[in-house]
Amino acid sequence: MYAIGEFMAAIGDVPVIEDGAEIRLRSRDNFAVSPLLRKALAGKTADLIVAPRDRAELLRVIQQAVRLRIPLVPRGGGTANYGQSVPLAGGILLDLRGLDGILWQRDGRVRCGSGIRMDLLDAALRPRGWEVRIHPSTRKASTLAGFIAGGSGGMGSCGFGMLRDRGNITALQMLSIEDKPRTLELRGRDVELVHHAYGTNGIITEVELPLAPAWAWREVILAFPDYPSAARFGVRLGKEAGILKKLISIHEAPAPAMMRALGGLVPAGMTAVFTMLAPSTRDAADDMIAEFGGTLLADHAEGEGPYGAPIYEFAYGHGLRQIQKSHPQTTVLQGMFPADGLLETLTRIHRRLGHVGPMRSEIFLSDGEVVGLGSPYIPFQDPAQMAELVQAMQAEGAQIANSHTTGLRGVGIKSIGARELAFKREMDPHHLLNPGQMEAEAVASALPTDGWRFRKAG
């Protein structure tokens, strides 16, 4: 289909992988968390993996791909959940992890190569007293540009908001996909053109971020008698601006028992709250825990708990991955619970859908307000069941993104308007970047989701 042999001859000694089994393995991301995507994306693979070691090699790859009209799918650690980095039209899987390293750090900011792994970045920053503001639960595999291109928030979002919130991304350097690739530097609100765009409108080569003070975070696991009392605590903790926290993740019974690595830590019938708290405001946090009737189950330095992984690997999308180890048919919906009446919305959805499966809720900031994310853990049956649950959650005030499809429009987290489409045409005039993810219809059966809605800039 594509002139792969001619392409390989033209790029010289740029590293490539031709082995079919390896290509098939690395053409997947974490879409297996969705039973619908497992079926819809089966057999979608690249024709070749190319791993440039520096900018010069990347430019050579782009130029030859443009000349031969071969699609390029930029990729970091391959940790996305919606098939964002699955090659829908074949072509070249472009492994950008070679573009790593810290270019400079000063004034509470850092500038890095886009392919730097997020855990290694934090490890390099900590000796100077800084850390990345927000990172995903897949920090040990995710690259910085991969998180920006495919993610939306994570650890740190309860203090700093989502990646899309003003100030969380300072600048992005991009390459266009043309015969003579251009370098663009995006700052301010222009970075929103590229954030969560799945690498469809330019290749990120450098990232500049603001940093946060590096606290000696404590992983604190709490138990509450039931989900409503845990939700009251979680929402209140989210609103306490003076208490330094990095994670607020609520898991109703029996979800903690379904995570085998926790080893029965959470008593049967109790709802767990996974948190990360800073020592400097711990007294205030402990007062809150007592006031809301929480029981302390575990208190460890970050990554040193007895459950074999940092506590954030039991939160956000990682919580589902833990449960699927023993309950593979379990899945979730991506419900966003708006700030207005947040606790009431969580309570209504729990009352209506608590029989389906245990609730999971993440509490964080968006547009400066405390919001929630989650759904019940769902024993998957069929698309009709999922559509019914979507409609029930929407009826109770949730906004639902479709985590069981792929494509920007289908998922519904990023708004695609005239400005975004014009930027795509400017940066990728031959439509070679991750084709099928921005312009085309979603790959999977549609669910009646309405997408996430944010306040307009202004």
C-alpha positions in Angstrom: 0.0 0.0 0.0 2.8 2.4 0.9 6.3 2.6 -0.5 7.9 1.4 2.7 11.0 0.0 1.1 11.8 3.2 -0.7 11.2 5.1 2.5 13.6 3.0 4.5 16.3 3.4 1.8 15.8 7.2 1.9 16.1 7.7 5.7 19.4 5.9 5.9 20.5 4.7 9.4 17.5 6.1 11.3 16.5 3.1 13.6 13.4 1.1 12.4 11.6 -2.0 13.5 10.3 -4.3 10.7 9.3 -7.3 12.8 5.6 -8.0 12.3 4.9 -9.3 15.9 6.7 -6.3 17.4 4.8 -3.9 15.2 1.5 -5.4 16.1 2.3 -5.3 19.8 3.4 -1.7 19.7 0.5 -0.5 17.5 -1.8 -1.0 20.5 -2.2 1.4 23.4 -4.4 0.8 26.5 -7.6 0.7 24.6 -8.1 -2.8 25.9 -9.8 -1.3 28.9 -12.8 -0.9 26.6 -14.6 -4.0 25.4 -16.0 -2.0 22.4 -12.6 -0.7 21.4 -11.0 -4.1 21.7 -13.3 -5.2 18.9 -13.3 -2.0 16.8 -9.5 -1.6 16.7 -8.6 -5.3 16.2 -6.1 -5.6 13.4 -5.2 -1.9 13.2 -1.4 -1.8 12.9 1.4 0.3 11.4 3.6 -0.9 8.5 6.8 0.2 10.2 8.1 1.6 13.4 10.6 4.5 13.1 12.5 5.8 16.1 14.5 9.0 15.3 17.3 9.7 17.8 17.3 13.5 17.4 15.7 16.4 15.6 17.8 16.0 12.4 16.7 12.4 12.0 13.1 13.4 12.7 13.3 16.0 9.9 14.6 13.4 7.5 11.7 11.1 8.4 9.1 13.8 7.9 10.5 14.9 4.6 10.5 11.4 3.2 7.1 10.5 4.5 5.7 13.7 2.9 7.4 12.9 -0.4 6.0 9.4 -0.5 2.7 10.3 1.2 3.0 7.8 4.0 0.9 8.5 7.2 2.8 9.3 10.4 1.4 8.4 13.9 3.4 10.3 16.6 3.8 8.3 19.8 5.4 8.3 23.2 4.8 5.6 25.8 1.6 4.3 24.2 -0.4 4.6 27.4 -3.6 6.2 25.9 -7.0 4.7 26.7 -9.1 5.7 23.6 -7.0 4.3 20.8 -5.4 7.8 20.3 -2.2 6.4 19.0 -3.4 3.4 17.1 -2.6 3.7 13.4 -6.0 3.6 11.8 -4.6 3.8 8.3 -1.3 2.0 8.7 1.8 3.8 7.8 4.6 4.7 10.2 4.4 4.6 14.0 6.8 7.4 14.9 8.4 6.6 18.3 9.5 10.0 19.6 11.1 8.9 22.9 14.6 9.7 21.5 13.8 13.4 21.7 14.3 13.5 25.5 16.4 15.4 28.0 16.0 18.6 29.9 17.1 21.7 27.9 17.0 24.1 30.8 15.4 24.7 34.2 15.1 28.2 35.8 12.6 30.5 37.6 10.2 27.7 38.5 10.0 26.5 34.8 11.5 23.7 32.8 12.0 23.1 29.1 12.4 19.6 27.8 12.6 17.4 24.8 9.1 16.1 24.1 10.0 12.4 24.5 11.2 12.6 28.1 9.6 10.1 30.4 7.6 11.8 33.1 9.0 9.8 36.0 12.5 10.6 34.9 11.7 14.2 34.5 10.4 14.4 38.1 13.4 12.5 39.4 15.7 15.1 37.7 13.7 18.1 39.1 13.4 16.9 42.7 17.1 17.5 43.8 16.4 21.2 43.1 13.2 21.2 45.0 10.7 21.1 42.1 8.3 18.7 40.5 5.9 18.6 37.5 2.5 20.1 38.5 0.3 17.4 36.9 1.1 13.9 35.8 -0.9 10.8 34.7 -1.3 7.6 36.6 1.0 6.1 33.9 3.9 8.3 34.9 6.4 5.5 34.7 5.8 5.0 31.0 4.2 8.2 29.7 6.2 10.8 27.8 5.7 14.5 28.4 4.4 15.2 24.9 2.3 12.0 24.9 0.5 13.2 28.1 -0.1 16.7 26.6 -1.3 15.3 23.2 -3.5 12.5 24.7 -4.3 13.3 28.3 -6.4 15.8 30.2 -5.4 15.7 33.9 -4.3 13.5 36.7 -2.2 13.7 39.9 -2.0 17.3 40.8 -5.3 18.3 39.1 -6.9 18.7 42.5 -4.5 21.6 43.1 -3.8 23.0 39.6 -6.7 21.9 37.5 -6.6 20.2 34.1 -3.9 20.6 31.5 -6.3 22.8 29.5 -6.5 25.4 32.4 -4.6 28.6 31.9 -0.9 28.4 32.9 -0.4 24.6 33.0 1.4 24.5 29.7 3.7 27.4 29.0 4.9 26.7 25.4 5.1 24.0 22.8 7.5 23.8 19.9 6.1 22.1 16.8 7.1 20.8 13.4 4.8 21.0 10.4 4.4 18.0 8.1 5.5 19.5 4.8 8.3 19.1 2.2 10.2 21.7 4.2 9.0 21.3 7.8 8.5 24.6 9.6 9.1 25.2 13.3 6.4 26.9 15.3 6.5 28.1 18.9 3.0 28.2 20.5 2.4 30.1 23.7 -0.6 31.3 25.8 -3.9 30.0 24.7 -2.5 28.8 21.3 -1.1 25.7 23.1 -4.8 24.6 23.3 -4.7 23.9 19.6 -2.3 21.1 20.3 -3.3 19.9 23.7 -5.4 16.7 23.5 -5.3 16.8 19.7 -3.8 13.2 19.5 -0.8 14.4 17.5 -3.0 15.2 14.5 -1.8 18.8 13.9 2.0 18.8 14.2 4.8 17.0 15.9 5.7 18.3 19.4 9.5 18.5 19.7 9.9 20.6 22.9 7.7 21.4 25.9 8.0 24.2 28.5 6.1 23.9 31.7 5.7 25.7 35.0 6.7 23.7 38.1 5.5 23.3 41.6 7.4 22.9 44.9 8.3 19.2 45.4 6.7 18.0 48.7 7.5 14.8 50.4 4.1 13.4 49.6 2.4 10.9 51.9 0.1 8.3 50.4 -2.9 8.1 52.7 -5.6 5.5 52.4 -8.8 6.2 54.3 -12.0 4.2 54.9 -15.5 5.6 55.3 -18.7 3.6 56.2 -20.3 4.2 52.8 -20.0 6.1 49.5 -22.1 9.2 50.4 -19.9 9.9 53.5 -16.7 9.4 51.4 -18.0 11.7 48.7 -18.9 14.4 51.3 -15.3 14.2 52.5 -13.7 14.2 49.1 -15.7 17.2 47.8 -14.9 19.1 51.0 -11.2 18.3 50.8 -11.2 19.5 47.2 -12.6 22.8 48.3 -10.0 23.3 51.1 -7.5 25.4 49.2 -5.2 25.6 52.2 -4.6 21.8 52.4 -1.9 20.7 50.0 -3.0 17.5 48.2 -2.2 15.8 44.9 -4.9 13.1 44.7 -8.5 12.6 45.8 -9.8 9.3 44.5 -13.0 7.6 45.9 -13.7 3.8 45.4 -16.9 2.3 46.8 -17.0 -1.2 48.1 -16.3 -3.8 46.8 -14.0 -2.0 44.3 -11.0 -1.9 46.7 -11.3 -5.7 47.3 -11.4 -6.2 43.5 -7.9 -4.6 43.3 -5.9 -7.7 44.4 -2.7 -5.7 45.0 -4.3 -4.0 48.0 -4.3 -7.3 49.7 -7.6 -6.8 51.6 -6.3 -3.6 53.2 -9.8 -1.9 53.0 -12.4 -3.6 55.3 -15.3 -5.3 53.5 -18.2 -3.0 52.9 -16.2 0.3 53.4 -15.5 2.9 50.8 -11.9 3.9 50.3 -10.4 7.3 49.6 -6.9 7.3 48.1 -5.1 10.6 48.8 -1.7 12.2 48.6 -1.1 14.8 51.3 1.8 17.2 52.0 3.3 17.1 55.5 3.2 20.9 55.9 -0.7 20.9 56.1 -1.2 17.4 57.4 -2.5 18.6 60.8 -5.4 20.3 59.1 -6.0 17.3 56.9 -6.1 15.0 59.9 -8.6 17.3 61.6 -10.8 17.0 58.5 -10.5 13.2 58.5 -11.7 13.0 62.1 -14.5 15.4 61.5 -15.9 13.5 58.6 -15.6 10.1 60.3 -12.7 8.6 58.2 -10.5 5.8 59.4 -6.8 5.9 58.6 -5.8 2.6 56.9 -2.3 3.4 55.5 0.2 6.2 55.6 3.4 5.8 53.6 5.9 7.9 51.7 5.2 8.1 48.0 5.8 4.8 46.3 6.7 3.0 49.5 3.4 1.3 50.4 3.1 -2.5 50.7 0.8 -2.7 47.6 3.6 -2.8 45.1 3.0 0.5 43.2 2.4 4.1 44.0 -1.1 4.8 45.1 -1.9 6.8 42.0 -1.7 3.5 40.1 -5.0 2.7 41.8 -6.7 5.9 40.7 -8.0 7.5 37.5 -7.8 5.0 34.6 -5.3 2.9 36.4 -7.9 1.8 39.0 -9.8 0.1 36.2 -6.6 -1.6 35.0 -6.1 -3.0 38.5 -9.6 -4.4 38.7 -9.4 -5.9 35.2 -6.6 -8.1 36.3 -9.2 -10.3 38.1 -12.5 -9.0 36.6 -11.6 -8.5 32.9 -15.1 -7.6 31.7 -15.3 -4.6 34.0 -15.4 -1.2 32.3 -16.4 2.4 33.1 -17.8 5.6 31.6 -16.1 8.9 31.5 -18.6 11.0 33.5 -17.8 14.6 34.3 -19.7 16.0 37.2 -20.0 19.8 37.1 -19.2 22.1 40.0 -22.7 23.4 40.5 -24.4 20.9 42.9 -21.4 18.5 42.7 -22.2 16.5 45.8 -25.9 16.3 45.0 -25.1 15.0 41.4 -22.7 12.4 42.8 -25.4 11.3 45.3 -28.2 11.1 42.7 -26.1 9.0 40.3 -25.1 6.7 43.2 -28.7 6.3 44.2 -29.8 5.5 40.7 -26.9 3.4 39.5 -25.4 2.0 42.7 -26.9 -1.4 41.9 -24.8 -1.6 38.6 -21.5 -1.6 40.3 -19.4 0.3 42.9 -18.8 4.0 42.3 -15.5 5.5 41.4 -15.0 9.3 41.6 -12.0 11.5 41.2 -12.2 15.0 42.7 -10.2 17.8 41.1 -10.3 21.4 39.7 -11.5 22.6 36.3 -11.9 26.2 35.4 -11.0 27.1 39.0 -13.9 25.0 40.5 -14.1 21.7 42.2 -15.6 19.0 39.9 -15.8 15.2 39.7 -15.0 12.5 37.2 -16.1 8.8 37.2 -18.9 6.3 37.0 -19.8 3.0 38.4 -17.4 0.1 37.7 -19.6 -1.7 35.2 -19.8 -5.4 34.4 -19.9 -5.1 30.6 -22.8 -6.8 28.8 -23.3 -5.1 25.4 -23.5 -1.7 23.8 -27.2 -1.4 24.6 -26.4 -1.7 28.3 -23.7 1.0 27.9 -26.1 3.4 26.0 -28.7 3.0 28.8 -26.2 3.8 31.5 -25.0 6.9 29.5 -28.5 8.2 29.3 -29.2 7.5 33.0 -26.1 9.4 34.1 -26.9 12.3 31.8 -30.4 12.5 33.2 -28.9 13.0 36.7 -26.6 15.8 35.6 -23.4 14.2 34.4 -21.6 15.1 31.1 -20.3 11.9 29.4 -17.3 11.6 27.1 -17.2 8.4 25.0 -14.2 6.4 26.3 -15.4 3.5 24.0 -14.7 5.1 20.7 -11.7 6.8 19.1 -11.4 10.1 17.2 -11.5 13.6 18.7 -15.2 14.2 17.8 -16.3 10.8 18.9 -14.7 11.0 22.4 -16.0 14.5 23.0 -13.3 16.0 25.3 -11.8 18.5 22.9 -13.9 21.0 20.9 -13.1 20.9 17.2 -14.1 24.2 15.5 -13.0 26.3 12.5 -9.8 27.4 14.2 -8.7 23.9 15.0 -9.5 22.7 11.5 -7.6 25.6 9.9 -4.6 24.9 12.1 -4.7 21.3 11.0 -4.7 22.3 7.4 -1.8 24.7 7.9 0.4 22.2 9.8 -0.6 19.0 7.9 -1.7 20.0 4.4 -1.4 16.4 3.0 -3.4 14.9 5.9 -0.7 12.5 6.9 -0.7 13.0 10.7 -2.7 10.3 12.6 -5.3 10.1 9.9 -8.8 9.3 10.9 -8.6 10.8 14.4 -9.7 14.4 13.7 -11.7 14.6 10.5 -13.3 11.1 10.3 -16.2 9.7 12.2 -15.4 7.7 15.3 -14.2 4.1 15.1 -16.6 2.1 17.2 -20.4 1.9 17.7 -21.6 5.3 18.9 -23.0 5.8 22.4 -25.5 8.7 23.1 -22.8 10.8 24.8 -22.9 14.6 25.0 -19.2 15.2 25.6 -17.5 17.4 28.3 -18.4 21.1 28.3 -16.1 23.8 29.7 -16.5 27.5 30.2 -15.5 29.5 27.1 -12.3 31.5 27.3 -12.9 35.1 28.2 
